[in-house]
Amino acid sequence: MTLKALQDCFALSQNVRLYVPSTLNGQDKAPAQKVDRAVQDTLKRFSQWFGGATAYTALGAWFSQDRGKVITEQVVIVESFTTPEAVDNHLAQVVEWAETIKEQFAQESVAVEHDHTLYLV
């Protein structure tokens, strides 16, 4: 029943997410303006690349090999649903942007997710 109701709708079958950190060096709280700027820049880029984006906060945790402990921090996940063509055309730019955020926040890695597979950039 539901599929029939959706058959004439435009479908966006691909999903891309980027996890924006809230810490510097994996431990020091980043200035709120820095985090907000990174989120706004990511929303803008994803909207241009994929047609739109949504941002939401989550509590993330990861094991730091460098520090030998679990790091817990607020992250902002910026997400787009999009077409396979847009992913083909822009996924390399998402990875480049993740590398920029990684550098700006002095992170060991930044997470990029594509269709439920997480990549640590």
C-alpha positions in Angstrom: 0.0 0.0 0.0 2.6 2.5 1.0 4.8 1.8 -2.0 1.9 2.5 -4.4 1.3 5.8 -2.6 4.9 6.8 -3.2 5.4 5.4 -6.7 4.9 8.8 -8.4 7.1 10.7 -5.9 10.7 11.7 -6.6 13.1 9.5 -4.6 16.5 10.3 -3.2 18.1 6.9 -2.7 21.6 7.9 -1.5 22.6 9.3 1.9 25.7 11.2 2.9 26.6 12.4 6.4 29.5 14.4 7.8 30.1 14.5 11.6 31.3 17.9 12.7 33.3 17.7 16.0 33.0 20.0 19.0 36.5 19.6 20.3 40.0 20.7 19.4 42.8 18.1 19.6 40.1 15.6 20.6 39.8 17.0 24.1 39.5 20.7 24.4 36.1 22.3 23.9 36.1 24.2 20.6 34.7 27.8 20.6 31.0 27.7 19.8 31.5 30.1 16.9 34.0 27.8 15.3 31.7 24.8 15.5 28.7 26.9 14.3 30.8 28.2 11.3 31.8 24.6 10.4 28.2 23.4 10.6 26.9 26.4 8.5 29.6 25.9 5.9 28.8 22.2 5.8 25.1 22.8 5.4 25.8 25.3 2.6 28.1 22.9 0.8 25.8 19.9 1.1 22.9 22.0 -0.1 24.8 23.1 -3.1 26.1 19.6 -3.8 23.1 17.5 -3.0 20.1 19.9 -3.1 19.5 20.2 0.7 20.8 19.2 4.1 19.7 18.7 7.7 21.8 19.1 10.8 21.2 17.6 14.2 23.3 17.0 17.4 24.3 13.7 18.8 26.6 12.5 21.6 29.6 10.7 20.0 32.3 8.5 21.6 35.4 7.1 20.1 38.6 5.4 21.3 41.6 7.6 20.8 44.7 5.5 20.1 46.9 8.6 20.7 45.5 9.1 24.2 44.6 5.5 25.1 41.1 6.4 26.2 37.5 7.0 25.2 36.7 10.5 24.1 33.1 11.6 24.4 31.8 14.8 22.7 28.8 16.5 21.2 28.9 16.2 17.4 26.7 17.8 14.8 25.7 15.5 12.0 25.0 17.2 8.7 23.1 14.9 6.4 21.8 14.9 2.8 19.6 12.5 0.9 20.4 12.7 -2.7 20.8 11.0 -6.1 23.5 8.5 -7.2 24.6 11.1 -9.8 25.2 13.8 -7.1 27.2 11.3 -5.0 29.3 10.4 -8.0 29.9 14.1 -8.7 30.5 15.4 -5.2 31.7 12.6 -2.8 35.3 13.5 -3.4 34.5 17.1 -2.4 32.9 15.8 0.8 36.1 13.9 1.7 38.2 17.1 0.9 35.9 19.1 3.2 36.2 16.5 5.9 40.0 16.8 5.7 39.7 20.5 6.0 37.6 20.2 9.2 40.0 17.6 10.5 42.8 20.1 10.1 40.8 23.0 11.5 39.8 21.1 14.6 43.1 19.1 15.0 41.3 15.8 15.0 42.7 12.3 14.5 39.9 11.8 12.0 36.5 13.1 10.9 33.7 10.7 10.1 31.9 10.7 6.7 29.1 8.2 6.2 27.7 7.1 2.9 24.7 4.7 2.8 25.3 3.4 6.3 29.0 2.8 5.9 31.2 5.0 8.1 34.6 6.2 6.8 37.2 7.8 9.0 38.9 10.5 7.0 
